[in-house]
Amino acid sequence: MEDKEKKKTKPFLIYVALGLLIFFGVQQYNQTINSPTVSTFSEFKELINNGDVVEATIKEQSNTVHFKIINDEKVFQTEYPEGFEGEIFQILVDQNIVLTTDTEPAGFQEYLIAFLPWLFIAGFMFFMFSQVRSNGNQVMQFGKSKAKEVDEQLPKVTFKDVAGAEEAKEELEEIKEFLKSPEKFNNLGAKIPKGVLLVGPPGTGKTLLARAVAGESDVPFYSISGSDFVEMFVGVGASRVRDLFKKAKESAPSIIFIDEIDAVGRMRGAGLGGGHDEREQTLNQLLVEMDGFESNQGVILMAATNRPDVLDTALLRPGRFDRQVIVDRPDLIGRTQILEVHAKGKPFRKNVNLKTIAKQTPGFTGADLANLLNEAALMAARKDKKTISINDIENSIDRVLAGPEKKSQIISDEEKLIIAYHETGHALVGWALPNADPIHKVTIIPRGKALGYTQALPEGEQYLTSKAQLKDRLAMLMGGRVAEEIIFADPTTGASNDIEKATEIARKMVMEFGMSEKLGPMLYGKGSNEVFLGRDYGRQQDFSDEVASSIDDEVKKLLTDAHLIAAKILKKFKKQMEMMVKVLIEKETIDKDEVANIFNSIKKVKIKGTGASLKLA
């Protein structure tokens, strides 16, 4: 009711103010246009003595005389000194001038103009006090929660709208069932989890799942971002947490969803110096509300994060976030389902197979796939097509993976030849090795930061990677650099990214995967988790300098062997390499079928030995 009255009052006050401004503006304009011509008192007396004044009006309230002169329709005005009324009257009578007097008090307009500044001040004060009263003291709203309750009138998101996350949906079905019929669980003495933490990479659909739970449950749903709790004023975040849970309790059963909870839920004492800052106060209040002395019966807290490693351990214990739901990158079936969802409303040609596209996009998240189809639609629209073809989709995949095509980039014939040999080196080594991923596409068209690239895709879903596969991947990465060395004897900077990737894989093999015979199955360093400054800053190296030197030796050995393997393969199949380079220069892009035609005579090789004793079989 207060909001409605406020909405009605504001336009009324605005219209009144505008009306007053227009009224006084018109009055002022009229006064300016019709105001008498001002004359001095001495000039007025001189005109009387000369007999030029024919008509006069004495304004006693303002000590002025309005008069007219011979052969002039203008009205003149002069001001006389206080107490000269009688003298002026006598002069005018003696000259037989038509005389009138005006003794009326000042009108409403004069009084209003005199008191107008005070009226404005009073109106402003009234407006400020009314704002404070209607908004519940707006000045003190800092501590109120910024959570938005989902509007029931808006279209609801359900589990049918979520694809590629079947396991996560099964986990959340329990939450939905409890909110709809809590007695079914209470009769068995079961307690529903107080908190559900959605964990997964960005773009996998965590927020969408939370919205689906709200749509399925038909209960009040309060959504807020973790950053909304953080303010520059001390105690504001904790106050907002209290207000949020108060609202949720009043409308229980209800759901609270905090997106990017790592903004407020990072582990305490992790700041440099271990200070107890405003964020930690907010976290403490959140911990109390989730599992304190007061019961939160009927209030379920859901949260999402892609950095569970930085969250405070007190948040993750049973009684707070009892359950963690992993929302991982979708598999082949999941990617197909996601593509089907985002393909609705888009006209595709008959040759477009969504399952084939799903096979070409391993590691893509739901957001990546949505962007993929959208980019394909944009490409088709730019070419004035009525439908989306498979070429549009493949170009879109290339755009997402490697960046936009640089058609304007001019590359010399010499550099083009170097790039062709470089990419052929990757493709040939990958084709010859038994454990490398199959070659899908090779191109020398510049995209993004790459001057060309070779795309190798696994045949199916892969959750584990063997040592042999990693070694073959290292050799394939070295293939481009080795091809340049064999043909031109002067390698370029084009292999910098390949060397970076190869070094990273080799170091993980030694330090994390335990694939070094010399160092054995032991973890060296903190692992693959991202560095959290507050926790990891100042950590000492957990291995000796001698071990560090051995790690470097083992990494170098792996990279050297990969280089030797690539060199032996390329020298052995130099004829096929030359054939492919010729085709690449001509066509610029070669698909997997053309690659197979060129390399059909090459049989898979076997690697025996290491270092100087390394041989191909």
N, C-alpha and C positions, 0 to 999 in steps of 0.2 A: 504493500500500500504506500509506504513511504517513497519508494522509487517512482511509482506512478504519479504521486503528488508532485514530486520533484521535477518529473518530466513535464508536467502541465505548468508548473510555476515558472520555470526557466524561460519558455517562449513568451509567456505573458509579460514578465519583467523586461525582456528584450524589446517587445513591441511597445511598451509604455515608454521606455527610454528613447527609442527611435522616434516616437510621436512627439515627445517633448523637444527633442533636438530639431525636428523639422519645423515645429511651431515657432520656436524661438528664432530659428534661422529665417523664416519668412517674415516674422515681426521685425527682426533686425534689418532685413533687406528693405522692407517698406519704410522704416524709419530713415534709412540712408537715402532712399529715393525722394521721399517727401519731406525731409527735414528742411526747415527754413534756412535762408542764407544768413550767416552770422555777421553782425555789424557791431562796431564799438559804440559805447555810450556817448562819446563826444561827437561821433558822426551822426548819431540819432538826434542829438540836440541841434546840430547844425542844420539837418534836414527840416526840423520843425520850424526853426527860425526863418528858413528860406521858403517855407510854405509848401514843401514838397510832400509832406505826409498827409494822406487823405483818410486813413483808417488805422485804428490801433486797438489792441487788446492787452490789458494788464493781467499777467499770470502771477497772482500774489503768492502762491505756494512755492514757486520756483524763482521769484524775483526777476522775471523776464517780461519783455514787451514784444509782442508780435505786431508788425505794422506793414502797411502797403504804401507805395509812393505813386506819384502821378505817372500815368502812361506805362505802368509796369504791373503785370499780374503776379509777379513773384511775392512771396511772403518773406519778410526780413525779421530777424530776431536780434535783440540786444539784451544784455544783462545789466541791471541797475544796482547800485549799492544798497545794503540793508538800511531801511528807514527813509528812503527817498520816494516812497509810494505817493505821499501827499503832494510833494513838489511836482512830480511828473504828472499827476492827475490835473493839477492846477494849470500847468503849461499847456497840456493838451486841450483843456476846456477853453482857455484864453484864445487858442488858435482856431477854435470852432472845428476841431477834428472829431470825426465820428468815433466815439469811445465806448468800449465795453470792458467789463472786469470779469475775471474767472477766479472764483474763490473755492472751487471744488477740491477736495483732497486728492492725493495721488491715487491712481487707479490700481486695479489688481496686478496689472502687468508690471508697474513700477515696483510694487512691493515684492512680487515674485522674483524680479531681476535682482533686487537687493538681497533676498534671502536664498537665491539659487545656489551659491557655494555651500551654504549650510545644508540645503536639501540633498545635494550630492553626497556630502560627508555622511549624513544620516542614512541615506540609501545604501551606501557602501558598507557601513557598519551593520545594518540590518541583513544585508546579503551574506556577509561573513559569518554572522551568528547563526543564520538559518542553515548555511552549509555545514557548519560544525554539528548542529543539532540533527539534521537529516541524515548525515553520514556516520553518525555515531562517533563523533570526534575524529575527523579525518587526520588530525595531527598525530594521533596515536595508532594509526593503521599500520605502522611499520611491523608490528608484531603479529599481524593477522596473516593467515595462510594465503598463498597465491594459488592454491590448488583449484583446478577447474573441474566442475562436475559435468559429466557427459550429459548432453541434452537428449532427453528421451525422444524428441521429435526428429532428431537426425537419423539417417539410415544406419542400422546397426551392423557391425561386423560380427560374423559368426565363424565357427570352426570350418564351415564349408568354403569360406573365403581364404583360408590359410592352407597352402599346399607345401609339400616337401618337408613337413615337420610332424610326422605321424606319432613318433614316440613322445615328443613334447606335448602334443594334444592329448594323448592318453593320460599323461601325468596330470594335466590340468583339468581333465574331466572330473576327477575326484573333487576338486575345489568347487566346480560348478554344481555337482550333485549335493555337496554339503550345504551350499548356500540356498539351494532350492528346497531340500528336505533334510534339515539338520537332525530331526528326530531319528532317522534311520541309523545314523552314526551314534547318537547319544544313547540309544537303547542298548547298544553293544559296548558302551563304555569307551568308544573310540573318540579320540581328539583329533580334529583336523589340524594340519600344520598352520602355525601362526604366520609364517612367512614363506614365500616362494621366491627364490632368486633365479632369474633367467640369465644364463651365461652363454656367451657365444660371440663369434667375430661380428664386426659391423655389417649390417645389411642382411642378416639371416632371418629377420622377422620377429625379434623379441617384443618390440612395441606392438606389432600387429597381433601377436598372440595374446598380449594383455588386453587389448581392445576386444578381441574375440571372446575372452572370458567374461568381460563386462557385458557384451551383447548377448551371450548365452545365459547368464545368470539372472538378468533382469533385476539387479540391485544397484543402489547408488554407487557410482564409480568416480573416485577422485584422482585426477592425474596431475602430477607435478614433476618438474625437473629437479635433479639434485642441486643444481646451481642456484635455484630460487630460494634456497635456505640461507645462502651465504650473503651477508651484508657487511657494510663497513661499521655498523653500529654493534656494539657488544651486547649479546643476549637476544638479538633479534631472531637469529636462526632457531634457537631453542624455543622461543615464544611461538614461532610459526609452527614448529613441530607439535607443541601442545595444542594449538588452535586446530591444526589439521586432524589430530586424533579425536579432539572434542567433537568436531563436526561429524566424523565418521561414526563415533559411538552413538550420537543422537539419532542417526539414520540407520543403525545396524539392523540386519546384516548388510555390510558394505565392503567395498574393496578400495584400498589405497594403492596407487601405482606410482613409484618413484623411478623415473628414467635417469640413466647415468648416475646411479647411486654412488659411484666411486668419487664423485665431486665432493660428497659430504661424508662418505663412509671410510675414507682412507685410515689406515692404522694410526692410532694415537702414539705420540712421542716420536713420530717420524720426521717432524720438522727439524731443520738444522738448528741445533741448540736445544731441541726437545721441549720447546715452549708449549704452553697450554693456551692455544689460540681460540678464536671464535668458532672455527670449524669443529674443534674438539668438543666444545661445549654443546654444539648442535648434535654431534654424534652421541654424546652422553645422554642427552634428553631423548634421542631416538631409541637408544638401548633401554632406557627406563620405560618408555611408552610401550615398547614391544613385549617386555617381560619384566615388569615391575610389580609393585604391590597391588596395583589396580588391575582388574581383569579387563581384557579387551575382547570379551566374548562377542563373536559375530563380526569382528573386524579382521580382515585378512590383508596383510601387507605383501604386495608384489613389487619386485624391483628388477631392473635390468642393468647389466654391465658387460663390458668386454675386457675388463681388467680385474678379474677376481683375485689375482695375486696381491693387489695392493689393499684389499679390504681388511678391516680390523677383525681379528679372530673372534672377538666377542659377538660380532654380528652373525658369524657363521655357525655358532654353536646351536645345538638343539634347544628349542624354546624360543628362538628368534627366527632365523632363517632355517627352518627345519629341513627344507627340501631345496635342492639345487637341480634345476632343469636345464640340461645341456641342449642348446639350440645350435647345432653344428651346420657346416656347409652341407647342402643337400647331395644325395647320391644320384645315380642315373635316373632312377624312378622318380625321385623328388624333383630333379631338374625338369623332367618331362612334364610332371604335374604343374609345376610353376609356370612353365612356358605355355601350357594349355590355358591357365588362368589369364595370363597377360596377352594371350593371342585373341581373346574375345574382342569382337568389334573391329578386328583388323583383317582386311581381305588378302588372303595368300593365294599364290598359284598352286596348282595341283601337285607340282613336283616338290613342294615344301614338306618335309617330314620332320616334325618336332623332336622325335626320338633321335634322329640323326644329329640334329643340332645339339641335343643334350649330350650326345657322345663327344662332340667337339668342344664342349665347355666344361671339362673337369675342374673343380675348384671354384667355380662361379657361385656366388651367393644369390639369393632371391633378388636383391637390389641390382646386382650385375645383370641378371637375365632380363629383368624389366627394362633396364637401360639398353640392353642389346636389341630387343625388339623395337623399342622406341627409336633407336638410331637407324635401324633398318627401314622403319616407316618414314623417317625424315629423308633418308637417301632416296627412297622411291618417290616421295613427293617432289624433291628437287629435280628429278628427272621427268616429272609430269606423268608418272605411271599411275595406273588405276589399281594395280595389285602389287604385292610385295613378293619378289622372286628370291630364290635360294642364293643368287649372287649378291643381292642386297644384304642378306643375313650374314653371309661369309665375309663380305666387306666390313660389316658392322662388328663381327668378331675380331677381325684384324685391327679395327679402329680401337676397340676396347683393350685389346692385348698390347698393341704396339703404338697406338696413337693415330692421328689422322694422316692420310697420305699427303706427302709434300710434292705436288705436281709441279710447282714452280721452281723447285730446287734443281739447278743445273749442275750436273756431274760430268766431268770430262770422261772421254773414252778410256783413258788410262785408269782412272779411279774406278770406273764402272767394271773394268776387267778384274781389278784387284778384289772388288766386292764379290764378283761372280765366283772367283776362285775361293774366296773366304767362305761363302755360304755353301759352295759345293763340298768343301772340306768337312764342314759340319754334317752335311747330309750323307756323304759317302761313308764316313766313319760310323755314323749312327746306323746306316743300313747294314754294314758288314758285321757289326758286333751283335751277338745273340741276345744280350740282355738289355739293349737300348730300346727306347720307345719307338714305334713305327713313325716314319717320316710322313707328315700330312701335307705340308706345303713348303715351297722354297721360293723366295722372292728377293729381287734386288731393288725393288721400289722403296725409296726412303719413307719411313713412317715414324713419327715422333722424333726420338733421339737416335733411332737406329737407321743406318743406311741400307739395311736389308736384314732379313731374319729367316731362320729355318724353324718351322713349327713341327714338333714331335709330340704326339698324343698317345697316351696309353690305350690299349684296346678295351679295357674294362676298368671298373673301380678298383683302386689299389690302396690298401690301408697299411701295408707293410712294404718296406724296401730292403732288399738284400744287399750284401756287401758287393756282390758281382754286378748288380744293377748300378750301384753308386760308382763303381770303378769305370763301367762302360759310359756312364754319364760324364765323368771327368774326361775320358778320352774324346768323347764327342764335342765337349766344350773346347778342347785343345785343337780340334780338327781345323778350325778356321785359321788359327795362328800358324799351324804347321804347314798348311797349304801355301800360305804366303811365303814362308821360309824356303820351301822346295822350289817354287816357281820363280820367285823374284829375289830370293836371297837377301831381302831387306824388309823385315816385318814392319807393319804400320801400327798406329795407335788404335786401329779398329777392333783389336782383341781385348781391350781394357776391361769391358764388362764381362767377357767370357772368363778372363783370368780372375776377376773379383768373385764371380759365382763359383768357379772351381776351387778357389782357395777357401771359401766359406764351407763348401761341402767337405773338403778334405779335413779341415779343422774340426768340424762336427764329428766326422768319422773317428778321429783320434781322441777328442776330448769328451764327447758325449755318448757316442754309440759303442765305444769300447772295441773298435775294429782294428786296433794296432796290436800286432803280435808282441812287440817289444814292451809296450806300456800296459797291455792287458786290459781286461774289462773293468775299468775304473773311471769315474766321473772326475774330470779336472775343470775347475771353475764353477760358476754358479749355474750353468746350464743355459737353456735357450730363452728363459724368461726375459722380458724387457726389464731394463734397469729402472728401479724406483729409487730416485735420488735420496730421499729421506731415509731409506732402509739400507741401501747398498753403498752410499757414500762413505768412504773411509774404511771399507772392508779390505782386509789384507788378502793377498794372493794365497790361496790354500794349497799351494804346491811349491816346491823348492826351485831355485834357479836352474839346478841340474835337470830337473824334470821339464822345466820350461824349454830348455835347450833341446831335450829329447823330443818334445812335442813338435818344435820347429823342424827337426830332422825328419820326423815321421810324415809331417805334412808335405815337406819338400819331396820326400821319396814317392809319395802317392802322385804328386803332380808331375814328377819326372817320368814315372812309369806311364802315366796317361799320355804324356808328350811322345814317348817312344812308341807306344801302341799306335797312336794316330799317324806318326811318321811312317811306320812299317806298312800300315794299311794303304795309305795314300800312294806310296811308292809302288806297292804291289798292283794297285788298280789305277795306275796313272792314265791309262787309255780311257777308261770309263769317266774319269774326272774331266778329261779334255772334252769328251762328248757332251757331258752335262753343261759345262761352261759355255759351249757353243750354243746350246739350246737356251740357256738362261739369258745370254746376250740378246738373242733373237726375240724371245717371248717375255722376258723379265719376270714372269711368274709361272711356276710349274706346280701342278697338283700331284697328289699321291700316285695316280695312275701313270702319269708321264714319268715320274721318278722310277716307278717299277719297270717301265719299258726300257729305260736307260740302264738300270742296274740289274736286269734280270739274269745276267750271266754271273753275278757275284754271289758266292756261297758264304754262309756265315763262318767266321774264323774263330779259332780257339786260342786263348793266350796261355802260354806256358812260361814259368819262371818270372823273375823280376830283375830290374836293373840291367846290367850288361848281359845277363843270361836270358833275357826276355826274347821269346820266339813266337811266331804265328804258326798255327797248325790248321 
